[in-house]
Amino acid sequence: MQQYMLHCLQQKHRLIIQLLLLIVLILSRENATRVYRSCRRLPRSTGWWDIVWHQYSDARFKKLFRVSRAMFLFILSRIEDDLERETVTEEPISTAFRLAICLYRLGRGDYYYTIAEMTGLGVSTVCGVVSEVCRAIVDNLWEDCVQQHFPTTEAQYKEKVLDIEQMWQFPYAWGAIDGCHLPLKCPAGGAESRKEYHNFKNVYSIVLMAIVDAKYRFIWASCGFPGNSHDSIIFQSTELWEDITEREIIPSLGRNVNGVTVSPVILGDSAFPFRTWLMKPFTNAVLTPQQRYFNYRLSRGRMVTEGAYGQLKGRWRVLLRKCESRPEEVRLASLACIVLHNVCLDRGDTISKKLDLTRDPSTGELRDRATIRRLLQMRNCPKIRDTCPQATRIRNALEEKFWREQEGHGVC
């Protein structure tokens, strides 16, 4: 009987201890903070963008993003539909925040890691946002802001010719073509890739080639060829070359100059092929005074390309500094910068003189041409021999015309 009583007492003690442990467990669960599971480890912070949008002045806002608030809202209205996201797991990044990240990257050229630390986002998130917004800008604004400035009718060609003649004193020209290097890290691909992308400046790059009108607007652009490619090869590989040579998109608007019919031409340097519609300077070892003066007039007409590239790279510094992205991403960013450059010109959003690389920031005076081309990493390819007799006759006629004007015989 005593053993039975002792066994019952032990069972009662165990039961009491189990009940006490159960009560303690229930009370601890009620007092504990509930933790919700999420797909991200760290909370997302948007404090930087809230401070910028609500507290920054208009001048400070433009200095940060290179565009005014009105221009920011205009760009956002054109690409907002492509940036909106419908998610069920968490709140997406706002479209204005996405555009701000992209403009900051293009304008400042900072590393993705720096922008990620500043905005409170992940590095891969920032990289994806920049690429996505750049693509939306090109897809939605390229046709209206770049392609529409390319002349397609006789009236538009006449307007382009008149602008260059009035502003740059070279007649019968409707645009100027030139290229520049966009530096980047060595792309993947081994020794073959290093050879293709390594240019004469001892850096790796891709080539941006564009045609500029008299008002510093880009009316055509091609980007993505390796930095070791020749200007002649690049231009002849584009669709524009095929359109001009085979489809003859340039209208017959010839003028008679000293018995020679001169059609609308594009101004280029000695590295481009010599055609009746593509004018280049004399490349003789010894030049006559008439030939030197012709080269001077043509060089002055081509200065519009240096001004356009100076404003482009001065405002959007991602094109000026060495980029850590892949060539495809650099190409997309450069096209987006061209669109933004034209949008700012069309809507009167001027660039500060301190950002214009064609001017000395300390004095505000125009830099000399050699300094500008070296600073912008503009192209300097080997010369191409003249092989078009008709183009030679046109150049000789223009040479005689310019010399007569220089001697005081008036415009002829």
Legacy VTK file of the C-alpha trace (Angstrom):
# vtk DataFile Version 3.0
C-alpha trace
ASCII
DATASET POLYDATA
POINTS 412 float
0.000 0.000 0.000
2.841 2.410 0.838
4.493 1.789 -2.549
1.195 2.409 -4.327
0.695 5.684 -2.453
4.248 6.759 -3.320
3.717 5.964 -7.027
0.496 8.025 -7.138
2.233 10.957 -5.489
5.041 10.924 -8.064
2.565 10.871 -10.949
0.743 13.831 -9.417
4.016 15.786 -9.211
4.797 15.042 -12.848
1.345 16.183 -13.898
1.688 19.428 -11.949
5.094 20.135 -13.518
3.724 19.474 -17.032
0.794 21.820 -16.400
3.121 24.525 -15.148
5.363 24.179 -18.213
2.329 24.342 -20.500
1.094 27.535 -18.787
4.535 29.150 -19.100
4.718 28.240 -22.803
1.264 29.690 -23.504
2.062 32.931 -21.703
5.410 33.318 -23.499
3.797 32.873 -26.932
1.154 35.488 -26.152
3.760 38.036 -25.064
6.212 37.368 -27.932
6.322 39.693 -31.016
4.883 38.092 -34.104
7.414 37.852 -36.966
6.064 37.922 -40.506
7.922 36.021 -43.189
9.102 38.015 -46.215
11.032 37.365 -49.391
13.656 40.001 -48.459
16.062 39.940 -45.546
16.344 43.717 -45.035
13.543 46.302 -45.060
13.393 48.596 -48.095
14.046 52.274 -47.456
12.869 55.085 -49.752
13.910 57.952 -47.520
16.460 59.327 -49.992
13.903 59.831 -52.762
11.327 61.353 -50.384
13.872 63.898 -49.183
14.984 64.752 -52.737
11.474 65.219 -54.114
9.975 67.181 -51.206
12.891 69.145 -49.768
15.308 69.873 -52.640
15.053 73.213 -54.420
14.599 73.342 -58.194
18.227 74.353 -58.720
19.533 71.574 -56.493
17.187 69.069 -58.163
18.519 69.936 -61.622
22.102 69.814 -60.406
21.492 66.311 -59.054
19.624 64.789 -62.019
20.795 67.094 -64.882
17.155 67.882 -65.758
14.544 70.208 -64.283
11.448 69.043 -62.411
9.241 69.826 -65.401
11.479 67.771 -67.675
11.533 64.967 -65.108
7.730 64.850 -65.056
7.558 64.967 -68.872
9.903 61.991 -69.241
8.010 60.124 -66.520
4.678 60.670 -68.304
6.074 59.128 -71.508
7.550 55.984 -69.946
5.316 55.455 -66.895
3.182 52.772 -68.533
6.239 50.607 -69.224
7.542 50.949 -65.663
4.400 50.135 -63.686
4.412 46.788 -61.872
1.628 44.649 -60.397
2.977 42.538 -57.538
1.245 40.516 -54.809
4.177 39.806 -52.494
5.257 43.362 -51.640
4.936 46.999 -52.621
6.881 47.719 -55.861
9.352 50.550 -56.333
7.516 53.633 -57.597
8.002 54.709 -61.202
9.338 58.124 -60.170
11.904 56.454 -57.902
12.992 54.207 -60.789
13.458 57.158 -63.132
15.395 59.066 -60.459
17.807 56.148 -60.007
18.390 55.934 -63.760
18.947 59.681 -64.235
21.333 59.768 -61.288
23.324 56.897 -62.777
23.447 58.474 -66.254
24.216 61.956 -64.990
26.780 61.098 -62.339
28.216 57.830 -63.592
28.540 56.460 -60.038
29.012 52.768 -59.359
25.957 50.612 -58.792
27.164 49.790 -55.281
27.310 53.496 -54.375
23.775 54.096 -55.634
22.535 50.997 -53.825
23.960 52.202 -50.496
22.440 55.639 -51.043
18.950 54.469 -52.011
18.652 51.484 -49.673
18.227 48.966 -52.499
20.220 45.972 -53.630
22.986 46.259 -56.197
21.257 43.882 -58.597
18.002 45.812 -58.132
19.673 49.107 -59.061
21.323 47.508 -62.099
17.997 46.106 -63.285
16.188 49.403 -62.721
18.742 51.393 -64.758
18.611 48.936 -67.647
14.814 48.823 -67.591
14.367 52.597 -67.542
16.955 53.132 -70.310
15.124 50.669 -72.524
11.803 52.377 -71.808
13.297 55.776 -72.731
14.660 54.471 -76.044
11.488 52.553 -76.938
9.105 55.422 -76.197
11.071 58.554 -77.137
13.555 57.602 -79.879
11.128 58.054 -82.753
9.770 61.405 -81.532
13.028 62.931 -80.307
15.705 61.553 -82.665
14.221 59.907 -85.709
11.826 62.728 -86.489
14.754 65.143 -86.911
16.228 63.015 -89.700
15.102 64.642 -92.997
12.833 62.586 -95.217
11.323 65.171 -97.582
12.790 67.815 -99.871
11.505 70.589 -97.609
13.227 69.069 -94.580
16.517 68.667 -96.474
16.336 72.296 -97.586
15.741 73.362 -93.996
18.763 71.393 -92.730
20.963 72.782 -95.524
19.870 76.345 -94.762
20.573 75.926 -91.042
24.151 74.735 -91.576
24.824 77.404 -94.190
23.588 80.175 -91.888
25.123 78.931 -88.641
28.328 77.221 -89.833
28.945 78.813 -93.269
29.195 75.613 -95.288
26.663 75.401 -98.127
24.818 72.311 -99.404
25.469 70.296 -96.196
22.623 68.863 -94.095
24.629 67.166 -91.329
28.052 66.281 -89.962
29.215 62.803 -88.940
31.811 61.811 -86.379
32.424 59.172 -83.726
33.782 58.858 -80.219
34.870 56.142 -77.813
32.826 54.996 -74.811
35.322 53.459 -72.341
34.442 50.252 -70.503
36.099 47.336 -68.751
37.542 44.527 -70.854
34.608 42.428 -72.106
34.524 38.674 -71.744
35.908 36.672 -74.651
39.590 36.151 -74.045
42.423 37.416 -76.220
40.222 37.892 -79.274
37.861 40.185 -77.385
40.748 42.176 -75.915
42.141 42.738 -79.397
38.825 43.919 -80.838
37.878 46.314 -78.044
41.365 47.741 -77.391
41.678 51.100 -79.193
44.590 53.370 -80.036
44.150 55.238 -76.720
45.136 52.028 -74.866
41.688 51.561 -73.326
38.802 49.215 -74.031
35.789 50.852 -75.629
32.865 50.682 -77.996
32.231 53.269 -80.703
29.373 55.756 -80.799
28.934 57.214 -84.300
26.310 59.852 -85.003
25.124 62.507 -87.438
24.461 65.952 -85.944
22.515 68.842 -87.448
23.280 72.545 -87.129
21.460 72.854 -83.772
23.565 70.207 -81.939
20.786 67.617 -82.228
21.539 63.991 -82.968
19.501 62.916 -85.992
21.046 59.453 -86.429
23.257 57.258 -84.264
24.880 53.832 -84.258
26.563 52.353 -81.199
28.111 49.043 -80.242
31.010 48.372 -82.630
34.309 47.410 -80.922
36.757 50.221 -80.283
39.357 48.874 -82.730
36.969 49.167 -85.708
37.634 51.724 -88.446
35.141 54.534 -89.067
34.757 53.514 -92.693
33.906 49.910 -91.767
31.438 51.009 -89.110
29.563 53.426 -91.348
29.401 51.040 -94.299
27.960 48.359 -91.993
24.955 50.461 -90.993
21.493 50.471 -92.490
21.819 54.179 -93.291
24.661 53.482 -95.731
22.494 50.962 -97.525
19.561 53.374 -97.607
21.660 56.143 -99.152
23.613 54.044 -101.659
20.923 51.611 -102.795
17.572 53.189 -101.972
18.766 56.752 -102.740
16.887 58.421 -99.908
18.682 61.748 -100.467
16.536 63.747 -102.955
17.908 65.363 -106.103
18.332 68.942 -104.941
21.510 69.704 -106.840
22.826 73.223 -107.388
25.127 74.240 -110.192
28.525 75.419 -108.925
31.061 76.260 -111.631
29.396 73.837 -114.021
29.215 70.972 -111.478
25.994 69.772 -109.827
26.362 69.695 -106.024
23.805 67.633 -104.107
23.192 67.747 -100.309
26.232 66.341 -98.526
27.288 65.044 -95.124
30.488 66.498 -93.684
33.068 63.957 -92.477
36.780 63.663 -91.810
39.462 61.893 -93.856
38.626 58.466 -92.367
35.278 58.230 -94.167
34.726 57.064 -97.755
34.635 59.786 -100.397
31.227 60.021 -102.107
29.169 62.632 -103.871
26.952 62.838 -100.765
29.821 62.516 -98.216
32.333 65.352 -98.307
35.802 65.048 -96.743
38.891 67.299 -96.665
41.914 67.216 -98.943
44.506 64.740 -97.723
47.462 65.613 -99.947
50.920 65.778 -98.400
51.323 69.350 -99.686
48.209 71.525 -99.865
47.681 74.644 -101.928
46.277 77.782 -100.253
42.889 77.054 -101.877
42.856 73.503 -100.497
43.864 74.638 -97.019
41.054 77.193 -97.003
38.569 74.538 -98.132
39.722 72.266 -95.310
39.292 75.146 -92.884
35.706 75.769 -94.021
34.858 72.082 -93.841
36.495 71.770 -90.420
34.479 74.715 -89.157
31.293 73.059 -90.405
32.213 69.822 -88.605
32.701 71.591 -85.267
29.007 71.055 -84.577
29.760 67.401 -83.812
32.308 68.358 -81.167
29.823 70.721 -79.571
27.124 68.053 -79.522
29.432 65.421 -78.020
30.715 67.970 -75.503
27.198 68.671 -74.259
26.246 64.987 -74.355
29.204 63.731 -72.325
29.248 66.802 -70.115
25.661 66.346 -68.971
25.606 62.532 -68.906
28.926 61.598 -67.295
28.318 57.853 -67.523
29.574 58.135 -71.128
32.735 59.960 -70.109
33.985 57.630 -67.384
35.023 54.017 -67.611
31.898 51.884 -67.243
31.873 48.539 -65.450
28.848 47.265 -67.365
28.731 44.931 -70.348
28.929 46.391 -73.886
25.200 45.766 -74.428
24.307 47.817 -71.351
26.712 50.616 -72.321
25.135 50.738 -75.779
21.633 50.999 -74.305
22.707 53.730 -71.884
24.346 55.749 -74.688
21.202 55.650 -76.826
19.130 56.729 -73.821
21.525 59.639 -73.237
21.131 60.720 -76.875
17.358 60.736 -76.453
17.596 62.771 -73.247
20.032 65.193 -74.935
17.573 65.861 -77.763
14.609 66.125 -75.381
16.401 68.781 -73.353
17.265 70.761 -76.503
13.748 70.554 -77.905
12.116 71.668 -74.651
14.654 74.362 -73.774
16.205 72.667 -70.736
19.635 74.258 -71.098
22.894 72.836 -69.820
25.151 74.720 -67.425
28.347 76.080 -68.953
30.283 74.303 -66.204
29.032 70.976 -67.568
29.801 71.740 -71.218
33.110 70.008 -71.889
33.857 72.223 -74.892
34.446 75.147 -72.499
37.023 75.672 -69.791
35.131 75.600 -66.440
37.505 78.116 -64.843
37.320 80.794 -67.559
34.206 79.838 -69.529
36.105 80.214 -72.808
35.985 77.703 -75.650
38.751 75.096 -75.519
40.944 74.520 -78.538
39.902 71.756 -80.892
42.691 69.326 -80.057
41.890 69.525 -76.345
38.201 68.956 -76.971
38.752 65.890 -79.122
41.247 64.433 -76.655
38.941 65.053 -73.693
35.916 63.539 -75.458
37.959 60.607 -76.815
36.760 61.328 -80.342
37.852 59.134 -83.212
41.078 59.546 -85.159
41.245 56.700 -87.690
43.692 56.288 -90.588
42.869 58.178 -93.772
40.996 56.615 -96.689
42.164 57.397 -100.224
39.830 59.316 -102.528
38.305 56.966 -105.101
35.271 58.851 -106.474
35.939 61.082 -109.537
32.543 62.795 -109.383
33.008 63.623 -105.709
36.444 65.032 -106.558
34.875 67.360 -109.146
32.324 68.516 -106.548
35.038 69.226 -103.989
37.125 71.131 -106.532
34.091 73.240 -107.462
33.430 74.062 -103.810
37.110 74.805 -103.312
37.017 77.368 -106.119
33.777 78.857 -104.770
35.175 79.295 -101.262
38.397 80.847 -102.551
36.509 83.374 -104.644
34.459 84.318 -101.576
37.606 84.630 -99.498
39.199 86.947 -102.083
36.213 89.259 -101.850
34.208 88.341 -104.920
31.101 87.696 -102.806
28.944 84.620 -102.483
28.721 82.758 -105.792
LINES 1 413
412 0 1 2 3 4 5 6 7 8 9 10 11 12 13 14 15 16 17 18 19 20 21 22 23 24 25 26 27 28 29 30 31 32 33 34 35 36 37 38 39 40 41 42 43 44 45 46 47 48 49 50 51 52 53 54 55 56 57 58 59 60 61 62 63 64 65 66 67 68 69 70 71 72 73 74 75 76 77 78 79 80 81 82 83 84 85 86 87 88 89 90 91 92 93 94 95 96 97 98 99 100 101 102 103 104 105 106 107 108 109 110 111 112 113 114 115 116 117 118 119 120 121 122 123 124 125 126 127 128 129 130 131 132 133 134 135 136 137 138 139 140 141 142 143 144 145 146 147 148 149 150 151 152 153 154 155 156 157 158 159 160 161 162 163 164 165 166 167 168 169 170 171 172 173 174 175 176 177 178 179 180 181 182 183 184 185 186 187 188 189 190 191 192 193 194 195 196 197 198 199 200 201 202 203 204 205 206 207 208 209 210 211 212 213 214 215 216 217 218 219 220 221 222 223 224 225 226 227 228 229 230 231 232 233 234 235 236 237 238 239 240 241 242 243 244 245 246 247 248 249 250 251 252 253 254 255 256 257 258 259 260 261 262 263 264 265 266 267 268 269 270 271 272 273 274 275 276 277 278 279 280 281 282 283 284 285 286 287 288 289 290 291 292 293 294 295 296 297 298 299 300 301 302 303 304 305 306 307 308 309 310 311 312 313 314 315 316 317 318 319 320 321 322 323 324 325 326 327 328 329 330 331 332 333 334 335 336 337 338 339 340 341 342 343 344 345 346 347 348 349 350 351 352 353 354 355 356 357 358 359 360 361 362 363 364 365 366 367 368 369 370 371 372 373 374 375 376 377 378 379 380 381 382 383 384 385 386 387 388 389 390 391 392 393 394 395 396 397 398 399 400 401 402 403 404 405 406 407 408 409 410 411
